[in-house]
Amino acid sequence: MSLDVAVTTGGPALAQERRLLTAVPGPRSVELLARRTASVSAGVGGTLPVFIVAAGGGVLVDVDGNSLIDMGSGIAVTNVGNAAPRVVEAVQRQVAEFTHTCFMVTPYEGYVAVCEALNALTPGDHAKRSALFNSGAEAVENAVKIARAFTRRQAVVAFEHGYHGRTNLTMALTAKNMPYKHSFGPFAPEVYRVPLSYPYRDGLSGPEAAKRAIGRIDKEIGAENVAAIIIEPIAGEGGFIVPGEGFLPELVEYARANGIVFVADEIQTGFCRTGDWFACDHEGVVPDLITTAKGIAGGLPLAAVTGRAEMMDSVHVGGLGGTYGGNPVACAAALGAIEEMREHDLAAAAQRIGDVMIPRLRTIAERSGRLGEVRGRGAMVAVEVVVPGTCEPDAATTAAVARACHAEGVVVLTAGTDGNVLRFLPPLTMPEHLLVEALDIIERAFLAQ
């Protein structure tokens, strides 16, 4: 099955083409930007000030009629594409029935069905339970709560370059100061950071990097004090850093041997993004708890913690929950999105996207001399931009290339602790001709620097 055949099944009937009728942003977007500036907190950031009226397949259409190639998926949210048919149908049906009761007051089947699906889909064949929340950060906070309740310990180990959210506890877990932590402290205590496997920069194999991290835990924290080790199987905001093979399995083995809960933060990597249903599947890693959000519900806000039954059930009744957690409309969307992923084998679609992107980006690296590394898995791909002939991060060129792509109608995102990574997260419904056109524009932007 070709990539184009796989992806033309989802989204509204939008022409799958890049089309620029005005400058980007156009005049109507500029007008709306003025309204935004006058009404929205300046603390809310933005990547590209175009205002969208329709989206689907691999395009975003703005108020000026421009059709942009979407290489961001709303930060890995619209894996199934925008307005995927089963998501739309499920949401419309649920909205017409009821929009809210609060699952903790009067439950409904949709919440249970999502939990059943997550228990079946996530790694491992052990007995599992799930709990639903609103955002990835909320899921991470609750995973820590569960780990602490189960172990009766307090310390939590996170990793350099990690990103876990914007709440107080998840800011403590997040490694990057600006813009996520600056001026917002003090942060939650008993959070410790150890080195991540970063093959491009540390030169270590996965097992060697794991030994380094474990040594730090033993010496600086003490395994007997650690409730949880939390890690993104591929670091997201930190720059799509793919740990060396063997790093994650070594950490899991250490956690098991020391009664530590191993938490996989699959909020950005989950739901077919990396070419597997979950990034942990690549090395057969089975986490004790797994946090999910972003791609789970086709664009509606939903998140989850799924894990070993004895851990999930260790929390006292009433200790988990929230007014909107597992909202019935979001649950309907999730069930529709999972159907889309299964029917169209979007894990395989992600693999094909990676097969197109990674070789082409490596060619761009050879031609430009500015890409220190091309990395990623499936449709989660990034390039680390460096000063030519060195490994020095080059955030200025990264920003310039992003601006050039935006001006040409290609939505790209930056990332990385040093701001020198371009990350690509196309919808898994991206037609191949649009993907190739986006890569052409990305290449021209790099060669112009």
SULPENOR-V37553 format. One record per pair of residues at least 24 apart in sequence whose ideal C-beta (glycine too) atoms are under 7 Angstrom apart, sorted by the first residue. I is the first residue (numbers start at 1). J is the second residue. Records with the same first field share a line. If there is no record, write none. Layout:
BEGIN
I: J, J
END
This chain:
BEGIN
3: 349, 352, 431, 432
4: 431, 432, 433
6: 344, 349
7: 57, 349, 429, 430, 431
8: 57, 431
9: 344
10: 56, 57, 80, 81, 84, 85, 340, 429
11: 56, 57, 81, 82, 83, 84, 429
12: 54, 56, 83
14: 54, 56, 57, 59, 61
15: 67
16: 57, 58, 59, 431, 434
17: 67
18: 67, 68, 69, 409, 434, 437
19: 66, 67
20: 66, 409
21: 64, 65, 66
22: 64, 66
24: 50, 66, 406, 407, 409
25: 49, 50
26: 62, 64, 66
27: 64
28: 63, 64
29: 62, 63, 64
32: 63
45: 179
47: 413
48: 406, 411
55: 82, 83
56: 81, 82, 83
57: 81, 429, 431
58: 426, 427, 429, 430, 431, 434
60: 411
66: 409
68: 409, 410, 411
69: 409, 410, 411, 434, 437, 438
70: 411, 426, 427
71: 410, 411, 412, 424, 425, 426, 438
72: 411, 412, 413, 425
73: 425, 426, 427
74: 299
75: 294, 413, 425
76: 268, 273, 294, 295, 425
77: 294, 295, 299
78: 298, 299, 427
79: 271, 272, 273, 295, 346, 427, 428
80: 298, 337, 340, 341, 346, 428, 429
81: 427, 429
82: 299
84: 298, 337, 340
86: 336, 339, 340
87: 298, 333, 336, 337, 340
89: 336
90: 332, 333, 335, 336
91: 329, 332, 333
93: 332
94: 328, 329, 332
95: 329
98: 328
99: 328, 329
100: 327, 328
102: 323
103: 325, 326
104: 321
108: 328
110: 328, 331, 332, 335
111: 326, 331
113: 335
114: 326, 331, 334, 335
117: 335, 338
118: 304, 306
119: 306
121: 277
122: 278, 290, 306
123: 278, 280, 281, 285, 286, 287
124: 286
126: 308
127: 309
128: 306, 307, 308, 309
129: 307, 309, 312, 313
130: 304, 305, 306
131: 304, 305, 312, 320
132: 302, 304, 325, 326
133: 303, 304, 322, 325
134: 301, 303, 322, 324, 325
135: 293, 301, 303
136: 165, 267, 291, 293, 294, 303
137: 164, 165, 166, 167, 170
138: 303
139: 267, 291, 292, 293, 303, 304, 305
140: 164, 165, 170, 173, 265, 291
141: 167, 169, 170
142: 305, 320
143: 263, 289, 291, 305
144: 169, 228
146: 289, 305, 307, 311, 312, 314, 315
147: 227, 228, 261, 263, 289
148: 227
149: 314, 315
150: 261, 311, 314
151: 227, 259, 261
153: 225, 226, 227
154: 190, 225, 227
155: 190, 192, 221, 225, 226, 227
156: 190, 191, 227, 228, 230
157: 192, 194, 217, 221, 226, 229
158: 191, 193, 230
159: 193, 194, 196, 231
160: 193, 195, 196
161: 196, 198, 235, 238, 239, 241, 417
162: 231, 232, 235, 238
163: 236, 237, 238
164: 230, 265
173: 230
175: 238, 417
176: 237, 417
192: 220, 221
196: 235, 241, 243
197: 243, 244, 247
198: 241
199: 244
200: 372, 373, 384
204: 244
205: 244, 246
206: 243, 244, 245, 246, 247, 250
207: 246, 250
209: 244, 247
210: 246, 247, 250, 251
214: 254
223: 258, 260
226: 260
227: 261
228: 260, 261, 263
229: 255, 260, 262, 263
230: 263, 265
231: 264, 265
232: 265, 268, 269
233: 264, 266, 269, 279, 280
234: 269, 274, 279, 377, 380
236: 268
237: 415
238: 416, 417
239: 382, 384, 415, 416, 417, 421
240: 375, 376, 380, 382, 415, 421, 423
242: 375, 376, 377
245: 283
248: 283, 285
249: 283, 285
252: 285
261: 288, 289, 311
262: 287, 288
263: 287, 288, 289, 291
264: 290
265: 291
266: 290, 291, 292
267: 291, 292, 293, 294
268: 294
269: 380
270: 295
271: 295, 296, 341
272: 341, 346, 347, 350, 428
273: 350, 378, 379, 380
274: 350, 377, 378, 380
275: 347, 350, 351, 354, 377, 378
276: 347
277: 347
279: 377
282: 377
296: 334, 337
297: 330, 333, 334, 337
298: 333, 336, 337
300: 329, 330, 333
301: 330
302: 330, 331, 334
346: 428
349: 428
350: 378, 379, 428
351: 378
353: 378, 379, 426, 428, 430, 435
354: 378, 379, 381
356: 432, 435
357: 381, 424, 435, 439
360: 439
364: 442, 443, 446
367: 447
368: 446, 447
370: 394, 397, 446, 449
379: 425, 426, 428
380: 425
381: 424
382: 415, 421, 422, 423, 424
383: 421, 422
384: 416, 420, 421
385: 420, 421, 422
386: 420
393: 418, 420
394: 420
395: 419, 420
397: 449
398: 422
400: 449
401: 445, 446, 449
404: 445, 448
405: 441, 442, 445
408: 441
410: 438, 441, 442
END
